[in-house]
């Protein structure tokens, strides 16, 4: 579960900005939109990010994804490879400065903090802490590229010799966290898995889930089948024309059939998806009959996109992950986007899974759906070109203004679609 994420000097973020999933003192939608832990801490189940084109909202998702991919793909990076970091480019002074990423999160019930400071060549700084109550404990700290510390004010790390040994295998351009996992240091596995999981939603994810459930020749994964069943349930709920979705199992379609020298091949992607069949009820002469169609050929692009998202969302919920999505409304009817939000905000959703997405769909900018602290805005600073980030909750003096109208008319920053000078009395309620 994400607590907060901070980024500095990356893409359009010049100065440090922090995105927070900590619930404010606001009590609206507490029973649906807030996760309350046993220690009384309160966190948001979902958040939406609005902003004009080129204001930087996608860059926030990209920054989270970059940090996660840097950790997850470390083993593929050769010691001589550059780090493909993109510092803020509109200030010549920033090009020579490092980029910074910090995240606080819960993994498997334990609270962690992890941070990276990167240049195009080196990991300048890195740290991993965990918390015992309010006490922050050090697992490792890295500074000046190769200087490490494994102690904290409570004493030496009991695994001091092991952690010092791992230093020998850590190249300057790789995160120490990833090397520790590669060498099977179990104490950091939960933190590593949570961070790297933020990167793992791609268009291949639905394919991987389906393959695990029905098409691996070794054995079928019951967890994957449960994820698929949940996604099918959601599709049947939103598309009243579909009475059932069936998957034609074929254990001859093994994993090796879909990879060429270890690389995924898009040409083989269709082999699995053509095995999915949707059933429609057809009324003919007063008699109802069932007709089957190839799901990925005959159904609408919106239904297909929703199903692909639903598979990934159900997987995230099964592991209390964070579902990051840039432009959630792309190819989706506004009601489908809303349904995805409601899946996370459902009081029956007792997982710690969270939804964070960007959109231009102002139909979702609704205080009957979101709390004020769940709605975020990006704005490009006209003087520096840098992205500013803030939430609707920061506008405490404008609580009487309709959220959607206020956004469209520029009350919360730059006007995204139209230019207008409006009195607040014109946009109440």
C-alpha positions, 0 to 999 in steps of 0.5 A: 500500500502506497503512503507517499511518493516524492520525485525531484529533477525528473522529466517535468519535475524540477523541484521536489513534489510529493504525492500522498495517499494519506487520508486527511481529517475529512470524514466523507466516504470514510466507509468506502474510500479509506483503508484504516489499519489496526494502528489507526492510520488511514489511507486512500483506496484511490486517487485521480490526477487531472491537468492540462495537456503537457502539464506533467500528470503522465510524468508522475505515473512515469516517475513511479514506473521508472523507479520500479523498473530501475529496481526490477530490471537491474539484473539486465543492466551491464556494469558499463550501461548508462542509466537512462535518467531524464533530469529536468531539461528546461534549466541548464543547472538541473541537467548536471544534478541527480534525480531523486525518488523516495517512496513510503509504503506497506508491504506484507503488513510492514512499513518501509521507506526506500529512496534513490538518487541517480545520475546518468552513470551511478547510484549516488545514494540509496536507502531502505528503512523499516518502521517498528511503531514510530521508530525508523530502523535502518536496513542499509544506507548507501552514499557517495556511490560505494559507501554503505552503512548498516547500523542505526541508533538502535545498534548494528544490523544482525546480518551485518556480515552478510550485508557487507558481503553483498557490496562486492557484487553491487555495480555503481549503476545498480541498486543494492536492493536488487543485488540483495534480492538476487543473492536471496536476502529474504529480509528485503524480499517484501520491499523489493516485490512491492516496489518492482510490482508497480512496474509490472502492469503492461499490455502483456499482463492479461496474457500472462494471467490467462496463460498461467490459468489455462495454457501452461502445460506443466500445471494450471494455476488456481490463483490465476483462474480465480483472478480471471473469474473475478474479471469475468464477473465484472465484465458481465456486470457492465456489459448486459449483452454478455451472459458468460465468458468461457476460455477454451483450455489448451495445455498444448499451448505451453509457455515456450510456444509464446517466446522466441529466445526468451523474448515475448513475441506479439505474433503469438499473443493472439493464440491465447486471446482467440481462445476466449469466447463470449456468450450472448442470449438471443431471442428468436420467436419467443425462444432464447438461445445462446450464441458464442462469439470470439471475444477479442474479435466481436466485442467492442473495443471498450469491453475488450479494454475493460476486460484487460484492465479487469484482469490486471486489477483483480491481480493487484487486488489479490496481492494488495498492489497499486494499479497505476494507469495513465489515461484510464478513460482511453477507449473506455466509456465514462461509466466503465471508468467509473465502475473501475473506481467503484471496484476499488472504493467498494466497502466490500473491498477489504484489500489494501490495493489502490488505484492511481490514475490520470484522466481528462474525464471530468465526469469523474470529478465528482465529490459523490465519488471521490473525497477532496484529498483523492483529487489531484492536479498538475500545473505547468509553472509559466515561468519555469516550465516545471510541474506543480502538484497539489490536491483539491484538499489544498483549496479549503477555502473553496469547499462550496464550489462544484469540483468539476466546474471549478476545474474547468473554469480554472479555480484550481489552477491553469484552465485546461479547456477554456478561458474564462474569468468567473465569479465563484458565485457562478460555479457553486453547487 
